[in-house]
Amino acid sequence: MRMRETVVALCALTLAGGALLAQGRFRGSFAPVDEESLIHNVQYDGRFTFARVRYVTGDGGYYYRGLPAWAHGFPRAERDLMQILGEVSDIAPRIEESNVLAVSDPEFFKYPVAYMTEGGFWMMSDSDAVSLRGWLQKGGFLIMDDFRDGGFGRGGGGWAHVESNMKRVLPDARWVDLDPSMPVYHSFFEIPSLGIVPQSYDAGRPIFRGIFEDNDPTKRLMVIANFNTDVSDFWEFSATGSYPVSESNEAYKLGVNYVIYGMTH
């Protein structure tokens, strides 16, 4: 296990070149970008492909450099995580390519693990709710990241909005506060404490909540929410010097565990 952790730290340091190139990708106008121009989905070729959820950004949504809320950190966050995943595990993921899909897209059902950012600005139709419900009930694992209570701006929108949307998806579901004893924190790396997870907003401690199948914590975890922090921020900026390597290291461990858990449950 110590070797795995060392590899994560070393790999984080190797990402600098690619990160600096990606930094220039979204410079320029802050006007809303053409969302379709961002998306370059690839066909399944047997390798694990990171899937990001695309959604309509609500009023007041976070439009960093003209990007819609769903694209915060795209594509650098997933690219960096996939590079780490490939280095520390036997999974051979796509690194340079990832897919962006609406939950109503039939292609979405081909992906066992999906990631959503800025859920506080996530607008969802009734048909979206039905589609996401079906995907989760068929074994999908949804990772929700980067949202907090409090107004507009990065991570805004709040817990209540996410909770309300998920109530439409799974009307009987109850959120459970997670603790380090749960299997997701032992699916690859041993994560002994959630107190070591870095805080991205400087606003209190991160909170981790989940929805379990049949509301039974002994059964499959269907949805995990990184509330009051932005775990992917530590992937995205791991090679820029914005955060200590130790913090990015912990964030990578979470990301790897999430993927492994979703693939094996």
WOKA-V95783 format. One record per pair of residues at least 24 apart in sequence whose ideal C-beta (glycine too) atoms are under 10 Angstrom apart, sorted by the first residue. I is the first residue (numbers start at 1). J is the second residue. Records with the same first field share a line. If there is no record, write none. Layout:
I=J ; J
This chain:
1=188 ; 189 ; 190
3=88
4=87 ; 88 ; 89 ; 188 ; 189 ; 190 ; 253 ; 256
5=88 ; 189 ; 190 ; 249 ; 250 ; 252 ; 253
6=88 ; 249
7=84 ; 87 ; 88 ; 89 ; 252
8=84 ; 85 ; 87 ; 88 ; 189 ; 238 ; 245 ; 248 ; 249 ; 250 ; 251 ; 252 ; 253 ; 255 ; 256
9=238 ; 245 ; 246 ; 248 ; 249 ; 252
10=87 ; 245 ; 249
11=80 ; 83 ; 84 ; 85 ; 86 ; 87 ; 88 ; 238 ; 239 ; 249 ; 252
12=80 ; 83 ; 84 ; 87 ; 234 ; 235 ; 238 ; 239 ; 243 ; 245 ; 246 ; 247 ; 248 ; 249 ; 251 ; 252
13=238 ; 239 ; 245 ; 248
14=83 ; 84 ; 87 ; 238 ; 239
15=76 ; 79 ; 80 ; 83 ; 84 ; 235 ; 236 ; 237 ; 238 ; 239 ; 240 ; 248
16=238 ; 239 ; 240 ; 241
17=239
18=76 ; 79 ; 80 ; 83 ; 95 ; 96 ; 239
19=76 ; 79 ; 80 ; 235 ; 236 ; 237 ; 238 ; 239 ; 240 ; 241 ; 242
20=239 ; 240
21=76
22=74 ; 75 ; 76 ; 77 ; 79 ; 80 ; 236 ; 239 ; 240
23=76 ; 236 ; 237 ; 240
25=65 ; 74 ; 75 ; 76
26=64 ; 65 ; 66 ; 67 ; 71 ; 74 ; 76
27=65
28=65 ; 66
29=65 ; 66
30=63 ; 64 ; 65 ; 66 ; 67
31=63 ; 65 ; 66
32=57 ; 63 ; 66 ; 67 ; 68
33=63 ; 65 ; 66 ; 67 ; 68 ; 71
34=66
35=67 ; 68 ; 70 ; 71 ; 100
38=67 ; 68 ; 70 ; 71 ; 74 ; 75 ; 100
39=71 ; 74 ; 75 ; 98 ; 99 ; 100 ; 101
40=75 ; 97 ; 98 ; 99 ; 100
41=97 ; 98 ; 99 ; 100 ; 101 ; 105 ; 107
42=94 ; 96 ; 97 ; 98 ; 99
43=97 ; 99 ; 107
44=94 ; 99 ; 107 ; 110 ; 111
45=94 ; 97
46=92 ; 94
47=82 ; 86 ; 91 ; 92 ; 93 ; 94 ; 95 ; 97
48=82 ; 85 ; 86 ; 89 ; 91 ; 92 ; 93 ; 94 ; 111 ; 112 ; 113 ; 259 ; 262 ; 263
49=78 ; 82 ; 93 ; 94 ; 97 ; 98 ; 99 ; 110 ; 111 ; 113
50=75 ; 77 ; 78 ; 79 ; 81 ; 82 ; 85 ; 93 ; 94 ; 95 ; 97 ; 98 ; 99 ; 100 ; 111 ; 113 ; 114 ; 115 ; 255 ; 259
51=78 ; 98 ; 99 ; 100 ; 101 ; 107 ; 108 ; 110 ; 111 ; 112 ; 113 ; 114 ; 115 ; 116 ; 140
52=77 ; 78 ; 98 ; 99 ; 100 ; 101 ; 111 ; 114 ; 115 ; 116 ; 117 ; 143 ; 232
53=100 ; 101 ; 102 ; 103 ; 105 ; 108 ; 111 ; 114 ; 115 ; 116 ; 117 ; 119 ; 122 ; 128 ; 132 ; 142 ; 143 ; 144
54=99 ; 100 ; 101 ; 102 ; 103 ; 104 ; 105 ; 108 ; 116
55=102 ; 103 ; 104 ; 116 ; 117 ; 118 ; 119 ; 121 ; 122 ; 123 ; 124 ; 125 ; 128 ; 165
56=102 ; 121 ; 122 ; 123 ; 124 ; 125 ; 128
57=118 ; 121 ; 122 ; 123 ; 157
58=118 ; 120 ; 121 ; 122 ; 123 ; 124 ; 156 ; 157 ; 161
59=121 ; 123 ; 152
60=120 ; 121 ; 151 ; 152 ; 153 ; 156 ; 157
61=118 ; 120 ; 121 ; 122 ; 123 ; 152 ; 153 ; 156 ; 157
62=117 ; 118 ; 120 ; 121 ; 146 ; 147 ; 152 ; 153 ; 154 ; 155 ; 156 ; 157
63=121
64=118 ; 153 ; 154
68=118 ; 121
69=116 ; 117 ; 118 ; 119 ; 120 ; 121 ; 122 ; 123 ; 146 ; 147 ; 154 ; 155 ; 156 ; 157
70=100 ; 102 ; 115 ; 116 ; 117 ; 118 ; 119 ; 121 ; 122
71=100 ; 117 ; 118
72=117 ; 118 ; 121 ; 145 ; 146 ; 154 ; 155 ; 230 ; 232 ; 233 ; 236
73=115 ; 117 ; 118 ; 145 ; 146 ; 230 ; 232 ; 233 ; 235 ; 236 ; 237
74=98 ; 100 ; 115 ; 117 ; 232 ; 236
75=100 ; 236
76=232 ; 235 ; 236 ; 237 ; 238 ; 239 ; 240
77=115 ; 117 ; 145 ; 146 ; 230 ; 231 ; 232 ; 233 ; 234 ; 235 ; 236 ; 237 ; 238 ; 251 ; 255
78=115 ; 232 ; 235 ; 236 ; 255
79=235 ; 236
80=232 ; 234 ; 235 ; 236 ; 237 ; 238 ; 239 ; 248 ; 251 ; 252 ; 255
81=115 ; 231 ; 232 ; 234 ; 235 ; 236 ; 238 ; 251 ; 252 ; 254 ; 255 ; 256 ; 258 ; 259
82=235 ; 255 ; 259
83=235 ; 238 ; 252
84=235 ; 238 ; 248 ; 249 ; 251 ; 252 ; 253 ; 255 ; 256
85=188 ; 252 ; 255 ; 256 ; 259 ; 260
87=252 ; 256
88=188 ; 189 ; 252 ; 253 ; 256
89=188 ; 256 ; 259 ; 260 ; 263
91=188 ; 256 ; 259 ; 260 ; 263
93=259
102=128 ; 131 ; 132
103=127 ; 128 ; 129 ; 130 ; 131 ; 132 ; 133 ; 134 ; 135 ; 136 ; 140 ; 142 ; 169
104=128 ; 129 ; 130 ; 131 ; 132 ; 135
105=131
106=131
108=132 ; 134 ; 135 ; 140
109=134 ; 135 ; 138 ; 139 ; 140
111=135 ; 140 ; 141 ; 262
112=138 ; 139 ; 140 ; 141 ; 259 ; 262 ; 263 ; 264 ; 265
113=140 ; 141 ; 142 ; 143 ; 258 ; 259 ; 260 ; 261 ; 262 ; 263
114=140 ; 141 ; 142 ; 143 ; 144 ; 262
115=141 ; 142 ; 143 ; 144 ; 145 ; 146 ; 231 ; 232 ; 255 ; 258 ; 259 ; 262
116=142 ; 143 ; 144 ; 145 ; 146 ; 147 ; 162 ; 223 ; 225
117=143 ; 144 ; 145 ; 146 ; 147 ; 155 ; 226 ; 230 ; 231 ; 232 ; 233
118=144 ; 145 ; 146 ; 147 ; 154 ; 155 ; 156 ; 157 ; 230
119=144 ; 145 ; 146 ; 147 ; 155 ; 157 ; 158 ; 159 ; 161 ; 162 ; 163 ; 165 ; 166 ; 225 ; 226 ; 227
120=144 ; 146 ; 147 ; 148 ; 149 ; 150 ; 151 ; 152 ; 154 ; 155 ; 156 ; 157 ; 158 ; 159 ; 160 ; 161 ; 162 ; 165 ; 227
121=147 ; 152 ; 155 ; 156 ; 157 ; 158 ; 161 ; 162
122=147 ; 157 ; 161 ; 162 ; 165 ; 166
123=161 ; 165
124=164 ; 165 ; 166 ; 168 ; 169
125=168
126=168
128=165 ; 168 ; 169
129=165 ; 166 ; 167 ; 168 ; 169 ; 170 ; 171
130=168 ; 169
131=169
132=165 ; 166 ; 168 ; 169 ; 170 ; 223
133=166 ; 168 ; 169 ; 170 ; 171 ; 173
134=169
135=169 ; 222
136=166 ; 169 ; 170 ; 173 ; 211 ; 213 ; 220 ; 222 ; 223
137=169 ; 170 ; 213 ; 222
139=213 ; 220 ; 222 ; 262 ; 265
140=222 ; 223 ; 262
141=184 ; 220 ; 221 ; 222 ; 223 ; 224 ; 258 ; 259 ; 261 ; 262 ; 263 ; 264 ; 265
142=166 ; 169 ; 211 ; 221 ; 222 ; 223 ; 224 ; 225 ; 258 ; 262
143=223 ; 224 ; 225 ; 226 ; 231 ; 232 ; 254 ; 255 ; 258 ; 259 ; 261 ; 262
144=209 ; 210 ; 211 ; 223 ; 224 ; 225 ; 226 ; 227
145=200 ; 224 ; 225 ; 226 ; 227 ; 229 ; 230 ; 231 ; 232 ; 233 ; 235 ; 254 ; 255 ; 258
146=200 ; 201 ; 226 ; 227 ; 228 ; 229 ; 230 ; 231 ; 232 ; 233
147=201 ; 225 ; 226 ; 227 ; 228 ; 229 ; 230
148=200 ; 201 ; 203 ; 204 ; 206 ; 207 ; 227 ; 228 ; 229 ; 230
149=203 ; 204 ; 227 ; 228
150=201 ; 203 ; 228
154=200 ; 201 ; 230 ; 233
155=200 ; 201 ; 203 ; 227 ; 228 ; 229 ; 230 ; 233
158=227
159=207 ; 209 ; 225 ; 227 ; 228
162=209 ; 223 ; 225 ; 227
163=209 ; 225 ; 227
166=211 ; 222 ; 223 ; 225
169=211 ; 222 ; 223
170=211 ; 213 ; 215 ; 222 ; 223
172=214 ; 215
173=210 ; 211 ; 212 ; 213 ; 214 ; 215 ; 222 ; 223
174=209 ; 210 ; 211 ; 212 ; 215
175=209 ; 210 ; 211 ; 212 ; 215 ; 223 ; 225 ; 227
176=208 ; 209 ; 210 ; 211 ; 212 ; 215 ; 216 ; 217 ; 221
177=207 ; 208 ; 209 ; 210 ; 227
178=207 ; 208 ; 209 ; 210 ; 212 ; 217 ; 221 ; 224 ; 225
179=208 ; 217
180=208
181=217
182=208 ; 210 ; 212 ; 217 ; 218 ; 221 ; 224 ; 261
183=217 ; 218 ; 220 ; 221 ; 257 ; 261 ; 264 ; 265
184=208 ; 210 ; 221 ; 224 ; 254 ; 257 ; 258 ; 260 ; 261 ; 262 ; 265
185=253 ; 254 ; 257 ; 258 ; 261
186=257 ; 260 ; 261
187=221 ; 256 ; 257 ; 258 ; 259 ; 260 ; 261 ; 262 ; 263 ; 264 ; 265
188=253 ; 256 ; 257 ; 258 ; 259 ; 260 ; 261 ; 264
189=249 ; 250 ; 252 ; 253 ; 254 ; 255 ; 256 ; 257 ; 260
190=253 ; 257
191=250 ; 253 ; 254 ; 257
193=250
194=250 ; 254
196=246 ; 247 ; 249 ; 250 ; 253
197=226 ; 229 ; 231 ; 234 ; 247 ; 250 ; 251 ; 253 ; 254
198=229 ; 230 ; 231 ; 233 ; 234 ; 243 ; 244 ; 246 ; 247 ; 248 ; 249 ; 250 ; 251 ; 254
199=228 ; 229 ; 230 ; 247
200=226 ; 228 ; 229 ; 230 ; 231 ; 232 ; 233 ; 234 ; 237 ; 243 ; 247 ; 251
201=228 ; 229 ; 230 ; 233
203=228 ; 229
204=228 ; 229
205=229
206=230 ; 231 ; 254
208=254
213=265
219=265
220=261 ; 262 ; 265
221=258 ; 261 ; 262 ; 265
222=262 ; 265
224=254 ; 257 ; 258 ; 261 ; 262
226=251 ; 254 ; 255 ; 258
231=255 ; 258
